[in-house]
Structures are given as C-alpha cells and as structure tokens.
Amino acid sequence: MKKFVSLCLVLASTASIADEGMWQPHQLPNISSKLVDAGLKLNPSSLTDLTGFPMGAIVSLGGCTASFVSDKGLVATNHHCVYGSVQYNSTEDNNLLKNGFLAKSFQEELPATPGSRIYVTEKITPVTDIIQAALTSEMSGSERFNSIDLSSKSLVAECESDEKYRCSVVNFHGGLEYYLFKQLTIRDVRLVHAPASSVGKYGGDIDNWMWPRHTGDYGFYRAYVGKDGQPADYSVDNVPYEPKHHLKVNKSSVDENDYIMVLGYPGRTNRYRTAQEVENQFTWTYPIAKAYREEIINLIHNNSAPGSDVRIKYESTLAGLANYAKNYGSMIESYNKGTTLSRKQALEAELSQWINANKSRQAKYGDALKGLNTLIRQDQQSQARDLILAYMNYSKMLSTANRLYRLSLENKKPNVERKRGYQERDIAGFEQSMKAVNRRFDAQMDETILLAMFKHYVQLPKTQRLASLDKFFSLDKGYDEQKLKTKLAKMYKATELTKQETRLAWMKETSSDFETSNDPFIQLAVETYAERKHIEEAGEELSGNIQAFRPKYMEALIAYFNAKDLPVYADANSTLRVTYGNVKGYSPQDGLVASPFTTLEGIVRKDTGIAPFDAPKKQLALIKDKKYGEYAKKELGSVPVNFLGTLDITGGNSGSPTLNDKAEFVGLVFDGVYESIIGDWDYEPKLNRSIHVDIKYMLWVMEHVDGATNLIEEMDIVE
Amino acid sequence: MKKFVSLCLVLASTASIADEGMWQPHQLPNISSKLVDAGLKLNPSSLTDLTGFPMGAIVSLGGCTASFVSDKGLVATNHHCVYGSVQYNSTEDNNLLKNGFLAKSFQEELPATPGSRIYVTEKITPVTDIIQAALTSEMSGSERFNSIDLSSKSLVAECESDEKYRCSVVNFHGGLEYYLFKQLTIRDVRLVHAPASSVGKYGGDIDNWMWPRHTGDYGFYRAYVGKDGQPADYSVDNVPYEPKHHLKVNKSSVDENDYIMVLGYPGRTNRYRTAQEVENQFTWTYPIAKAYREEIINLIHNNSAPGSDVRIKYESTLAGLANYAKNYGSMIESYNKGTTLSRKQALEAELSQWINANKSRQAKYGDALKGLNTLIRQDQQSQARDLILAYMNYSKMLSTANRLYRLSLENKKPNVERKRGYQERDIAGFEQSMKAVNRRFDAQMDETILLAMFKHYVQLPKTQRLASLDKFFSLDKGYDEQKLKTKLAKMYKATELTKQETRLAWMKETSSDFETSNDPFIQLAVETYAERKHIEEAGEELSGNIQAFRPKYMEALIAYFNAKDLPVYADANSTLRVTYGNVKGYSPQDGLVASPFTTLEGIVRKDTGIAPFDAPKKQLALIKDKKYGEYAKKELGSVPVNFLGTLDITGGNSGSPTLNDKAEFVGLVFDGVYESIIGDWDYEPKLNRSIHVDIKYMLWVMEHVDGATNLIEEMDIVE
C-alpha cells in the first residue's frame, strides 16, 4: 500500500491524512487501496476514464463545476453558479431572484446569461515533452517565457481548429509538467430551475464561510445542442443534449463518517510555496491588499447612498472587494494563530538535509530552493509598485484605455503571437467586457477611487514610480493633491470612454489612431505604454527564470516524498480533480463541537423575516408542521439541510456534485468553514471542512416548497 | 415520590425537569428522593439545617455569595465579587487589578473596600401569621401596604436589637408567605488573594454570558472578628473568624453528567408573572429601557474621550448601562424566538379550567387572575412616565437633591415609621453614597444626560406629566429646547450639591432649611415633592391592592400544581436557595454542540495578547509546555478551565460554591450562557446552562502561576 501526503501534512498528525489532496484522475490508481479502504465501492481505475462513468458526467461552467443528472442534459450546480442567469432573466415585474424560477416544461426554460458555456473535458494529453523540447538551458528568462507561451498557444490553436472545442495548456508543479486540456463546449445553456434566493442564498454574506449553515445552494441548467447533436449557438430548434453518462441521485443521502467524494475543477491553491513566499504573502501582501480593499469599500459606501443608482452599479464590485477583504483577514488571523510558517520552514530544513545527504541529489537539486528564493526576493522588491498599479485598475477608465490601446498593438501581430487575452479566441469576451463597463461604473466614483489609489502610488520611492505616469500628472515636479484632483476632474470631464459605442469603436482602431487621439485616458495609456511594457517584460524575464527553478524545486520535493513512498498531488489550477474523505464534524473552538448535519428546524431558529434570514413563509409553515415528506433522517428526527465533509476543496469546486461510495449524487459542495479559509495555503486536518447541500433538503424543497416534481421525475432517483 | 416542576416547565418536556428550581432549604425534604435519584450522597434533610454542614459554610456578601473553605475563615468567591476590594487597594505603582494580589501571610492581608460585609444566615423564621394578623380585607391598598411595611420594620428592628445581626423580612410568592432572615454580620473583611485580571476577568465583556469560556473568576477574602469571637469593626487586633463549618475542596473536580449543586443567594426571578405582565415587559419595558440605556451610553461616548478623567468617572456607569442593554436585548431576542408567552397563556387557560371545574375553588380563586390583571393594567397606564422619571435619576444632581430633601422629611418621624432607605440603620450607607457621588459624576455630563431624558419626558401626554416639574421649567408654556438648556445650564452653574461637604451638610438640615434654600436643585426637589409623593402614594395604594391579589393567584397556582403532586419553588428574592442538576453541555444552535468542559489550550487559542485576551505570559508558557501538574483530567488530556451545568441560577448566585454529591467544593458558579439570559423569566431545560470555574483550574493557577501554596495548604483538599 502506498501512503500519500502533502507538504503540509508531513509534520502533522497522520490520523486523517486520507482527506487532503486534489488528485488528478490519472493519479487515482496510485492511491486506489486508500480509496477502497476509505469506502469507495467502485473500481478506482474507473475514475481515470474521462469519458466513462462517473467522470463523463462532470462538467465545468468556467469558474464553477456542475454535473449531468439526467439523460436529457439536465445539469445540477450551485445556486450561486446560476445566479447571473437568474438575474439576467429577472424583470421589475417578475423578480426571479426573489421568487425563484421553475420551468415546468422544456419550452419554459430560459436562455442563460450571454456567454454561458458548459465545458466537457474529453481529453487530457501530457505535453511536457513538447514544451520542454523548445527550451534550452542557455535561454534568458524572457526567451524561456516566450518559448513556453508560444508552444502553448500553438498547441491550443491546433486543438481548437475544431470549433466545438476549447483548449488550454496548463502547467502543474510550477512547470514540471504540462497538459493539454480539450473540452467540448456547449454554447446553448438554459436556466431550468432555481429556488428563491431566500432558500438558495439563505444566510447570505453573514453566513458565508460559516457553520452552522442552512443554505439551499442549488440550481439547474440544461445543455442544448443542434439537431445533429453537436454544440450550436442558441436556437429554438436546438434539442436537449444527451450525455453519455449522468449521475444517479441517491435520496438516502449519507450518514456521519460515510465515504464521500467531490469531482470538480478547483481553482487555485498554493500549498507548495516556499517559506519565504508564505511569510511575505501573510505579513505583507494580504495585509496591504486588505487595506486597499477596505479603503475602496469605504469610498463607495461614503460616496453613494444605499439603494441609489450608483450604489447598485457598485454592489457587485463591493461584494467582490468585501469577499476577499474578509477572506484575507481570516487567512491572516489563521496564519497568526497557527503554525503554517514554522512547519513550512521545518520541511525545507528536512528537504535540504535529504538533498545534502547524497552527492548526486546535491548536484541535481542543491541550488533549487536557494535559486528560487533569490528570484522571489527579486520579485518582492517591486511588489509595492505592482500591487498599487493593480489596484489602480479599479478605475475602469484607466484599465479600459490601457486594454484598448494594447489591443490595437497586438492586432498588428499574427494571431498566435498575440498576448493571451488579445487573440482572436478572446475577442468575443473582450467585446463583452467593453459592453459591461457601464453597468458597473460611475464616472465620479471611478475618479474618487483612482485619486485614492494615487495617494498610495505617490508614496512609492521615486525609483519605483513610472516616470511617464509622473510626467503625465506633473508628479515629477512634486505631489500636490489639489493639482492632481483638478487634472483628474478635467480628464473625466473630457473622456469619451464612458460611452459604450466609443469603447466598441476603439476596438477597431489602429495604434496610430490612439497615438493621435485627444482623449485624455487614451493619451495616458499611450504615454505610459512603453514603461508599462518594460515592466511587463521584466516580469516575464523573472517569470521565465522562475520557470527554470520552480520545477526543479518541485522535482526535489516530489523525489523526497516519493523516497518516503508518498505520492504528491499538484496545486489546484482549474483542472479536473478528485478529492475524497468523510462526512464529519469538527471542533471550531475549545468547548464547542460542530455536528455534521444541520436540520430544517435550524432555519426556523435563524429566521428573522429579514433578508438574508427570510425563508419563504410556506417553507417555515411546513417545518413548523413537521411536514418532512419522505426526506427525514431518522437519527436527526428531521430533514438534513447541510452537512460537513473533510474534503479538500477550493473556489471552482462550487457546484461540484458530492458523490457517495458508488458515485451517486448525494448533494453539492458549495463552501468551506471559516477555519479552512487558509486551506488554499495549508490543509489542517482538524479544522478543514467542506460544506455541502444535502440531497434530502434539495428534494424536500423541490417537492414540497417549489413543486418541481417534473425535475424529480426526470432524474434517476435511487436509495 | 413527589414530582416537582415550575410554571415554565409544565408544558415542556419532562426529561430534564430535575434542574429547574431555586429551592428554599426547608423544601428539600419534599424533593429528597429526587435529590438522591440525581446523585446526592448526603441526607437531603441535612441541607435544611442552616447552622449545620454544609449550609453553615455558605455566606452572603450582599449581592454575591461565598463560602468558608478553611477553619480560619478563608472565604472563596468570584473574582468579580472581590473586584472592588482589589481596585480599592490598587495604586498607580502597584496595580493589583493588573498584577493580582496574594497575601503570603495573615499579616499581608488587606482591608476590603469600605462597607464590605460577610453575612451568615443563622435563622429563618416564618412570620406570615404576624404580618397577616394586622391585615383586614376592608383595608385600602395604602393601608395594606403600610401595615405590611410597618409590621416588617418592627420585626426587623426587634431582630436587629442585637447589633451583630442584620435582619430582613422577605415576601415569597408575591406575599403569600413572609420570612424573617437573621444574619450574623462580619464587619472586618480582608482581601487574601485574587489572580491577575487577565486570569480572573479573562475574556472580559466580550465573553460575558458566552460559551466557550476560559475565565478564572475566583478570589479569596478572610473574615475577621474581635478576640472575643464576635463581629467587630476593623482592628489590627482582630483575629480570623473560625466558622463552625467549612467546605472541603475536592481536587478531582467532576465529570460530565455528575451531580452538582449550588447553594447561594440568587437575586430576583420573575417566573410566575402573568402572561399580561410578561408580554408588556418584553414588548414595552425592555425595548424602551434598552433604548434609553443606549442613548445614555452614546451620550457618554460622544462627550468624553476614552481615557479622559470624565470617561474614567463614567466607566462603571457605562458598564452597568451596557450590561443591561445587552441583557435586555438578548432577552427580547430569546422571547421573540421562543414560546414563553404562548406557554404562559396556555398555563393560565389550564389553571382557569381547573379553577372553574370546582365550585369551592371557583369561589376561592375565581377572581384572582382577573383581579390581578386589572391592577397590572392600571399600573401599566403610567409606566411610560414612571420609566422616564426613573431614567432621569441618572442625573446625580436631580436624584441627590430629592434624596436629601426626603431625608429631612423622614427624620421628623419616629425611626420605625420612616421610609425604607431613610431609617437609622440606613444612614451609614446613605452617607457612603453621598460621598461616592464625585467619583462617578461630571457636571457637564450630568446636565447632558438630564437634558436628553427631558426630551423624552416632554413627549408624555400632559395628563401624565408632573405639573410642578413643568412649572419649574416653564414647560407648561410649551417646550422650547433652547430655553430648557439655558435653565439647566444656570442650575448646574449655581448648585452647590456638586461638593461633597455640601451634600454631607444637607444630611443634617431640617426640611425648612430646604424650603428656604436657593440651591436650584434643592428648590426643584422641594417644589416637585408633593406631586412625587402623591405618585408614590398612588403606587403604594396600587401595590397594596396587588398584595391582596397576587398571593391569591399564587395560592391558586400552587394548589393547582400540588393537586398534580408537584411542589413549587418561589421566585428568587436574594434569600438562601439550593439548585441542583448535572454537568452537561447543550446545543446553542442547530449544527453546534457546546461540550461541557473547556481546557487550558483554549486560552492559548483565544489569546491575542490584547486585553481581555491577554493571559499572563507565564501561564501561556506553562500551557505550551503542557505543565499540567497534578490537575489534568484524563478524558480531556488537559486541565479543565470552565464547565457547564444545568443549574438554575441568577445574579446573586455569583461566587456560590459548586458542590459535588458529597457537598465538597468543586468550583464556583459565575455566569450563565447567552441562551439562558431569559432564564429570569423562563427556564428552558434545553438551553439553560450555568458556567462554573473548575476547581482544577483554580488550583492549577494558584499553584503553578501565582504560587499561592499557602492557601492550598490551608484548605482541606481531598480527592
């Protein structure tokens, strides 16, 4: 039997190591005995077949995960993953967000928000050799960076020659391995059902990342294709997609300690960063970024009345800012209370000892960590500048002008050589984002935010500032807030970029049109371009150099673990992964235990009648009358609402089906507990818990509250 | 076997009724089998002997409870009960609150704060017959009120003829029964030991009423008497008091589900109020009182800088205001979420049915509830006025002038006829309070608060206002804020009551001196006196009438329960009571379980280094090194800090010893959990939990952190 473990766990208790790890499907045979021991009833190897059962039923929505739950292309995911589509179809007279939505027939299904896609991963091809073949050890950082970039783009272009597919080359272990992902792309996505937000978002931001939880975070899409069965743009003539595989729904749900697993597309983790990177992130980056976010939040609050047009435009910006300000704050808190750094340092010491104990290892890996850390330190030297420049992009005028001018420059090159984000494959999305500006923009607020960020920028030492930017704003002659204010006010008054048609028109212009424009934000973009490009190239040079060292460091680490018979999973990178574990509570604090299930009665206890604790009256009445239907769980004496698992998940896993030991659908993962927010950096077995909607709660609400019996009938329900 | 229950429980599950009830010692034989069933190893009847073991070891501090824990008069109680004495002995150079205090010998013990007393209840005499004998059914309310008052005062005066004793007549069940309490009063009280506030108040206001808890809320006094063994004023020649009984200390502590009991002096509960009273209290009184408190809190915050002299003077006022604002808020929340009112209504319906089912019962009790409710409604008609007049007393100038003038009037009468609070026995305390004014008073703040309360007063309908008050402030000619402000400013400028010597001098003046005074606050007191007295008398008339109905209602209720073989305990009234139950966790929320013990490690988890989470460094180091000494509990793998019990306690129980099944000391009760704040009105078995300091934690800190080995040696420690 192989044991397995990650960096973070090697120094921790070995009692619960079963639960850490976001495994690539092809790795599962390596841990098959562990999966079987944990309770998996399927042959673990069956999980490696992307087009077989159950992997063939798992899809990506781009940012969320989902799964086919009927042979007619019915797709289950989180409420927060279909939220945009519900919002898109809402009108003043028919507020679907508030009321929920249910198509009682295929005809009643509504188009999802424009640009919605369902991606079915059909093939994962290792392409490390191809990428590596073009590299030489003599290459400069930039050359290495560009070579990898070009190889990747060529592979993607070739793969996407069949327009049904979307492809990407993704690196694993910081560039030690590369894989080409080929995904069938379904373009006609329709909204089938979403409960009222007072169910689907119950508890709202207050309960976000919290336990106890009572959120019905589920919703349904349906995939449509042309009559030929192939992906097609929306058409009334399209027909439901018939997937080769779909998940059965087991209405028995699961019990405490039961085996569960989640198949999905986790976004990003940083479990293998060096101690130096970790320390910098938690003691510099997160605290500063949190402060910037809170500053912008306060600016928006202080400069727009709740419910005003301006505030409404900034609600989603606020939500994003607040979400991560809270996230960073929690991570800093966990870091300060925990032992993340010291364990990381201890691991690096052990690794060095292991490397130095053997001459050939020393020759091969001896300079990996040191070299990597030298480059990281180099990167950190300009981090104050890089961070504030990034936050200045919260000004839509600044970022829009920069992007438009860049587009005109990239357009001069052959498609494959263009920067990511400016290739032909990206143009539809680019245009979409140019159209979206006005929905989330107010000129006065934009100006206020930019001015506030400028105040941080001018505190950078001269050597880190952009001479062209300083010159444009006369900052080279000393900073005068009043002058800057006046200048910005003039620019906002004069710019035409506030208009959608202007922005779209600029998408078609040549670079020389930009260079002769008298729009002040275009002028700013043009005049600072060379310097920004220089910074970008310096970043690429550094990045290319890191790409020479990080794979070596990771190779050393993997060799070290493999020498101990421990396989290693890669950091999450939005590719298909498997995590497994058990239904299990935890102790969030000394003297307090989170039990693994919440129940319907908890909704009544929490309910205040005021959002986000305003469950539908019908639902409250059903609970008070104990109308559990067939969905009560005997041990609980009620219907379970949410449950806790030990699974190793992160953003991107949202909407992933939670599967039982036979890969039957028993719920949806939708969040983690407060104590596992630091999980992106450090998995702590005692505190890391995933939160799932229980299938029993989904079915109970669907049947008894929303009357979605047509969907219940459509699914294969077993017990 | 007799079963027992209270109003609140009769409609609830009978599973845990063992834990409700604050029993008078003489009632214990009635529930003896229940006590034995619950695990008591003593003969329950032994608990009825006030001067025997263990009752003889239980004392009152007036507001707190305490117990003798050595044969040399060592007294254990809560840190928050000795807090004033620690503060009193602190100096700038030697901050005992911060550092803690330990007398390593008797000589090093410090005098407690002036006025500190230890009361040992020696005799409880039923005096119902004496009180009743003076009453006739023809009496008006006032006559009844005054008769009871006079009988009580005569009994007290006779009892206190031996000046070693303090006596009181207390009514039970709203006047159905009366008892005379005779308490030996020890006047030389000394501070022996208190841990640092960072132990004794760990968690501070943030953790107040909260679980999980990690507070070392303990401290020690010693009782001293004259060489003749009799109570005496402080003298260096005094000797430690040798109590007839003291508690053994069992260092084994207790385990989950173990029997525990608390003997103490719970302050006040309202478990037998009518539905009408309950509804009014939670929907009118508490919300309005909470708003007044929050308004005064805000005024103090906005008009004094943190750390300023003024703020320091108001810190304890703020603490009191905030404590009850939070308390009221929590009670309102619990009330709104719970079923207190509907269960109360159901009980009254059942009671009526039972009364009406029998002619003689109908004749005896038929009008009790209705009559009581009529009077209560009458009382509620003036409650808006009564409440705001009470809050106007937050102005020290207003209340001081009123009290001083009243004293001059009462002084004209024979002592026994004087109002409570103005008798000879009260004068020392009166003088103390006149001296204390300046420590908690700032003229400008006093004025600000009075003005704010006036703004509520002037919103009363004319019929409810005081004509004399309106006239004094020219409010009868219409309210003009600016004029009122000017008038108040003049008054505060002119008054001499801000000076201690002036106030003390007024204590000696005659009423005619007051009536000719030109101090504006004295004038105000004089001019409004007649009207205030009239209101007081109307209140007494009403109160006397209620005293005719409430005992009848309680008699009906008790008869109803007794008919079901259920004994009834009386509401708490600061007299000696016994409550018993078990060590037990609870579920504060769906999906969350509070486990019954916290541990040392929880302190480290909570610690931020910033008060109130700033445990002593030495303590943190000991915990990190797992230096548990002999105090670890095997099941926990650590030293227990606090534990949860099902005991029925309230304010006044603070400092009560927690006893095991053999009446050995195993900790101190010091708080209840958030969910039991409504417990003063309604005991909810599932949520009502008491919080105790574990003896193991006390001994661990004393031995390993503070080196209080002399005290450990002095106590009888068993296991």
Contacts between the chains, C-beta under 8 A, distances in Angstrom:
chain1	res1	chain2	res2	distance
A	211	B	591	6.3
A	211	B	592	7.5
A	212	B	589	5.2
A	212	B	590	5.7
A	212	B	591	3.0
A	212	B	592	5.3
A	213	B	591	7.1
A	214	B	590	7.6
A	337	B	605	6.8
A	587	B	595	7.9
A	589	B	212	5.3
A	589	B	602	6.8
A	589	B	605	6.8
A	590	B	212	5.7
A	590	B	214	7.6
A	590	B	598	5.1
A	590	B	599	5.6
A	590	B	601	5.8
A	590	B	602	2.7
A	590	B	605	5.8
A	590	B	606	7.9
A	591	B	211	6.3
A	591	B	212	3.0
A	591	B	213	7.1
A	591	B	594	6.4
A	591	B	595	5.7
A	591	B	597	6.9
A	591	B	598	3.8
A	591	B	599	7.8
A	591	B	602	6.0
A	591	B	642	7.7
A	592	B	211	7.5
A	592	B	212	5.3
A	592	B	592	6.6
A	592	B	593	7.3
A	592	B	594	5.8
A	592	B	595	6.8
A	593	B	592	7.3
A	593	B	593	4.5
A	593	B	594	7.8
A	593	B	595	5.5
A	594	B	591	6.4
A	594	B	592	5.8
A	594	B	593	7.8
A	595	B	587	7.8
A	595	B	591	5.7
A	595	B	592	6.8
A	595	B	593	5.5
A	597	B	591	6.9
A	598	B	590	5.1
A	598	B	591	3.8
A	599	B	590	5.6
A	599	B	591	7.8
A	601	B	590	5.8
A	602	B	589	6.8
A	602	B	590	2.7
A	602	B	591	6.0
A	605	B	337	6.6
A	605	B	589	6.8
A	605	B	590	5.8
A	606	B	590	8.0
A	642	B	591	7.6
